[in-house]
Amino acid sequence: MKVFNAFAHLFAILTFLTLGSFLLIIAVHLLSLQDAVVKLQELYANPWRSVQLGFVGLLFITVGLTFTKMLLKKGREAEALIFQSEIGPIVVSVMAIEDVTKKVLKRFHLIKDWKLKTLISGKDVEIRVRFILWSGSRVSELLAEVQEEIRSRVRKLLGPENRLEVTCDVQRIEGHEASMQDFDRDETLAVKQISSVKN
């Protein structure tokens, strides 16, 4: 698939460069109108050249539409997981997976903040979570509990056939003292503002 993506990008780049070059040639009059008319007359007068040009144009359109269709299909597959159940196909979107994960994360009070990203490749699902934690917790035990809870809840949503991986990344660990100082500073500022208004 990586080779296909590289070829699709190369094709798109060459197409845009060709169109841009053609427009620049017209804009700066590198090809005179008389020469352009002569070339077109030669083209119309020679049926074989017309057939060649039509074939090349049709090939470009076909390849472009094929790339567009495949890239759009790949984009849809990356946004949802499709699997077969006993009663028919089931589609689970990335948003649904992330909603379940967020509900799990809200239950842990030692997690200050998080960033969530879900990647889908075929039947493989990877959930990446970046944490900012409060200090005072055993990080390894907390992350193991978070991973297990996320895996358990998402597994109920996806079923047993799909491979699920939960990756936890701790970005920072912040102390409660710093947050309390910020709170005290904000509270003092608010009291000063109220006093100044009263005066």
C-alpha positions in Angstrom: 0.0 0.0 0.0 2.9 2.4 0.6 4.2 1.8 -2.9 0.7 2.6 -4.2 0.4 5.8 -2.2 3.8 6.9 -3.4 2.8 6.3 -7.0 -0.5 8.1 -6.5 1.2 11.1 -5.1 3.8 11.1 -7.9 1.0 10.9 -10.5 -0.8 13.8 -8.8 2.4 15.9 -8.7 3.2 15.3 -12.4 -0.4 16.1 -13.4 -0.4 19.4 -11.5 3.1 20.3 -12.8 1.9 19.6 -16.4 -1.2 21.8 -16.0 0.7 24.5 -14.3 3.4 24.6 -17.0 0.8 24.7 -19.7 -1.0 27.6 -18.1 2.4 29.5 -17.7 3.2 28.9 -21.4 -0.1 30.5 -22.3 0.2 33.3 -19.8 3.7 34.5 -20.9 3.1 33.8 -24.6 6.0 31.3 -25.0 4.0 29.6 -27.7 2.6 32.1 -30.2 -1.0 31.9 -31.3 0.0 31.1 -34.9 2.3 28.2 -33.8 -0.5 26.8 -31.6 -2.9 27.0 -34.5 -0.4 25.2 -36.8 0.1 22.5 -34.2 -3.6 22.0 -33.7 -4.1 21.8 -37.5 -1.4 19.2 -37.8 -3.0 17.2 -35.0 -6.5 17.4 -36.6 -5.1 16.5 -40.0 -3.4 13.4 -38.8 -5.9 10.8 -37.6 -3.2 8.6 -36.1 -1.9 11.4 -33.9 -5.5 12.2 -32.8 -6.0 8.5 -31.8 -2.8 8.5 -29.8 -3.6 11.8 -28.0 -7.1 10.5 -27.2 -5.7 7.3 -25.9 -3.3 9.1 -23.6 -6.0 11.4 -22.4 -8.3 8.5 -21.6 -5.5 6.7 -19.8 -4.8 9.7 -17.6 -8.5 10.1 -16.8 -8.9 6.4 -16.0 -5.8 6.2 -13.8 -6.8 9.4 -12.0 -10.3 8.1 -11.3 -8.9 4.8 -10.1 -6.5 6.5 -7.7 -9.3 8.8 -6.4 -11.7 5.8 -5.8 -9.0 3.8 -4.0 -7.8 6.7 -1.8 -11.4 7.6 -0.8 -12.0 3.9 0.1 -8.9 3.8 2.1 -10.0 7.0 3.9 -13.3 5.4 4.8 -11.6 2.3 6.1 -9.3 4.4 8.3 -12.4 6.2 9.9 -14.3 3.0 10.8 -13.9 -0.6 11.5 -16.1 -3.0 9.5 -16.5 -6.6 10.7 -18.9 -9.5 10.1 -21.2 -10.7 13.0 -23.7 -13.5 13.2 -26.5 -11.2 12.0 -24.5 -9.2 9.4 -21.9 -6.6 8.9 -21.2 -4.1 11.7 -19.5 -0.7 11.3 -17.9 0.9 14.4 -16.6 4.4 13.8 -13.4 5.9 15.3 -15.6 8.4 17.2 -17.5 5.5 18.9 -14.3 3.9 20.0 -12.9 7.2 21.4 -16.2 7.9 23.2 -15.9 4.6 25.1 -12.2 5.3 25.9 -13.0 8.9 27.2 -15.7 7.5 29.5 -13.1 5.1 31.0 -10.5 7.9 31.4 -12.9 10.2 33.2 -13.2 7.6 36.0 -9.5 7.9 37.0 -9.1 11.0 39.2 -5.3 10.8 39.0 -5.3 11.6 35.3 -5.2 15.4 34.9 -5.5 15.6 31.1 -5.1 13.3 28.0 -4.9 13.3 24.2 -6.4 10.5 22.3 -5.7 9.1 18.9 -7.2 5.9 17.3 -5.7 4.2 14.3 -7.4 1.5 12.3 -5.7 -0.8 9.8 -7.8 -3.6 8.5 -9.0 -5.5 11.6 -6.2 -4.0 13.8 -7.1 -1.2 16.2 -4.5 0.9 18.0 -5.6 3.4 20.7 -2.8 5.8 21.7 -3.3 7.9 24.8 -1.0 10.7 26.0 -1.3 11.5 29.7 -0.6 14.4 32.1 -0.9 12.8 35.5 -1.1 14.1 39.0 1.7 13.2 41.3 1.2 10.8 44.2 0.3 7.7 42.2 2.2 4.6 41.2 2.4 5.2 37.5 3.0 1.6 36.4 0.0 0.3 38.4 -2.2 3.2 37.2 -1.3 2.7 33.5 -1.9 -1.1 33.8 -5.3 -0.5 35.3 -6.2 2.1 32.6 -5.0 -0.2 29.8 -7.0 -3.1 31.1 -10.1 -1.1 31.6 -9.9 0.4 28.1 -9.2 -3.0 26.6 -12.1 -4.6 28.4 -14.7 -1.8 27.4 -13.6 -1.5 23.8 -13.4 -5.3 23.4 -17.1 -5.5 24.2 -17.7 -3.0 21.4 -15.5 -4.6 18.7 -15.8 -8.3 19.5 -13.1 -10.9 20.0 -11.9 -11.2 16.3 -10.3 -7.8 16.1 -6.8 -7.2 17.4 -6.7 -4.3 19.9 -3.6 -2.5 21.2 -3.7 0.2 23.8 -0.5 2.4 24.1 -0.1 4.8 27.1 2.4 7.6 26.9 3.0 9.8 30.0 4.0 13.3 29.0 4.2 15.0 32.4 3.5 14.4 36.1 2.4 17.5 37.9 2.2 18.2 41.6 -0.9 19.3 43.5 1.1 22.1 45.1 1.5 23.9 41.9 -2.2 23.8 41.1 -3.1 24.9 44.6 -0.7 27.9 44.3 -2.4 28.8 41.0 -5.8 28.6 42.7 -4.7 30.7 45.6 -3.2 33.3 43.2 -6.4 33.4 41.2 -8.5 33.7 44.3 -6.4 36.6 45.7 -6.6 38.4 42.4 -10.4 37.9 42.4 -10.7 39.3 45.9 -8.5 42.3 45.0 -10.7 43.0 41.9 -13.9 42.8 44.1 -12.4 45.2 46.7 -11.4 47.7 44.0 -14.9 47.6 42.5 -16.4 48.3 46.0 -14.1 51.2 46.6 
